[in-house]
């Protein structure tokens, strides 16, 4: 895979540092509260696993799967729920865990969806943020690393189903590899 990488944008060390910092903040902010982390599949599974282990208070977790870009590298703007969460979030504090916020459409849609289920609160968290491509306003409560407008892979993020297992966040040499 190494020969396909043009640039390492965010190193595993930078990610580890940021995840630690966010985990500490979450542990402090939600101490004594009933918190459910909801990971957005597939991309967020590695971040969610890392983040959970940096959180020192009891938490529950669930997963939701939404449509991804497939083999294309730009957003269709359509958010389709492929698998919903199993837990009842009524009266619970919810934290949505994303891999990357790009246009913001996914996070906006999910926030609105979960809001209809009467949680006590909803906050948002992302490993990576690409603010230059935002189409809708969205508050990110726990923001990871801000990246430029480049298509990235690794740390859970794929291109056509590949490269999720790269430990660093990378830019590919070309999209049709
Ligand atoms: P948004 O709805 O904010 O536009 O984007 C949501 C999802 O699109 C992200 O969670 C991520 O899965 C995917 N995405 C956005 N930008 C990138 C990127 O640079 N690389 C990859 N692999 N996926 C991206």
Boltz pocket constraint, residues with backbone or C-beta under 6 A from the ligand:
constraints:
  - pocket:
      binder: B
      contacts: [[A, 43], [A, 68], [A, 69], [A, 75], [A, 98], [A, 99], [A, 100], [A, 101], [A, 102], [A, 103], [A, 104], [A, 105], [A, 106], [A, 107], [A, 150], [A, 151], [A, 152], [A, 153], [A, 157], [A, 158], [A, 159]]
      max_distance: 6.0
